[in-house]
């Protein structure tokens, strides 16, 4: 009796594709939690359908076909995710804070290890890193689902037009047209003009170290000195965001003063310096999870601080439940 397809493909073969599929679904969905669920759903569907998989394409292509359909189903059932800067103008540091929005409203951060395949060609790795930046993932959410898939498959994963056409059950001409429209949208949003993500140089590593030192000592003058004059700060799930050194100074002296005494634990998120922020929780020196901070750097200044006040992220990033 010959082996069935299910016998020839073991579960660990599917597992081999988990990280790259999670990265694909994360770019599609803007949520690392939804991406992980989408990949798990993809594996379940694939395993159940292995007997019907006749090897007319590679296992990898077949998994991407399933994952794309899973993402399309999710995208058709909800509104697009965004960043606070996409929802309205900057507010002032002393303005009242509106109630938080639902967690499904926001682009979420992702741990590098969960969405970036390791090894491989350095040029491919550079593209992978550049396209998990928060700004890039947020810009993708402005594309219709098909254009989003086409752009990721063609520009990030470097699939040929014919391969994408087979996956989407369409023509190569349709794929090329969708890619051109997607590129135009991203050009209009300015994301393709940004600097590519590069490993931190010694000066930027020093900048990050000085930021951590100043933040943990809550040296506000020191913090402000590290910021670009137009630096921004966002704090999902709140829609408010701030722009400018002096607004951030006012914030840290006022409504943000509860961060005094915090500790920062480094993590790797969205190809940028990031930290789990723990705030003091009373006597005894215990610190509790508060936010995941992601820094955006340009040259010798911090140009953005994105603070995600979602403590679910701590376990995802392998951070301890308290310090």
C-alpha positions, 0 to 999 in steps of 0.5 A: 500500500502506498503512502498517502500525502498526509503520511508523506508530510509530517506536522513538523514540515508545516511547522518549518513555515510558521515564522515566515507565514506569521510575518506574512499574516502580520503584514496583512492583518496588522495584529500579531495575535490575529496573525498567530491565530491565522497561521494556526488556522492555516495549519489546521486546514492544511493538515485536514486537507493534505489528502487532497493536496496532489503536489501540483504546487509546492507545500510552501505555495499551498500554505500561502494560498490557505493563509491568504484566504484566511487573512481575506476572511478576517479582513472582510469582517472588520475595519482596518487597524491604524495608528493614533497619528492616522486618526486625527491631529496631535493633541496637547499634553494637558488635554483630557484623555478620551476613553480608550478604543478597542484593541482591534482598532490598533496596529500592534507591535510584533516580536522580531523572532516571531515574524522574521525568518532567521538566516538567508540572504542579507538583502532579503533580510533587509527587506523583511526588516524594513517591511515590519516597521510599524509605519509600513505595516500601518500603510499596508492597511490602507490597501484593499486585501488583494492589493495588500497580498500582491504587494507583500508577495511580490515586493517582500517575498519576491514571488514572480507575477505568475506565481502570485496569479496562480495563488490568487486565481487571477492573471499575471496582468491583473497582478501587475495592475494591482501591484502598480496601484498598491505602489502608488498608494504607498508612495502617496503615504510616503513610506517608500521614501523613508530610510531603510532599516539598518542595524544600530551604529555605535552612536545610536546604541549610545543614544538608546542607552542614554534614553534608558538611563534618563527614563529610569532616572526620570531625568526629564531634561535629559530625555528632552535633550535626546528628542528631535524637535518634532518627536512624536509619542503615541499611546494606544489604546488612546487616540491622543498623540503628542508632537514636539519636545516641549509637549513631551516635556509637559507630558512627563511633568504632568499626566505622564509623571506616573512613569517615574521610577519605571524600569525598562527591559530590552526586547526586539520589536518591529526591527527597532529598539524596544522595551517592556516598561514596568512601573512601580507598584507600591512599597517593596520594590515590585514593578508591574507591566505597564507598556511596550515602548518602541523607539524610532531613531533618525541620526542622533535623535529619537523621533518617535516613542510608541507606547502600547499600553497592552500588557498581553504583549509582555508574555508574547515578548517573553517578558516576566510578569513582574520585576 
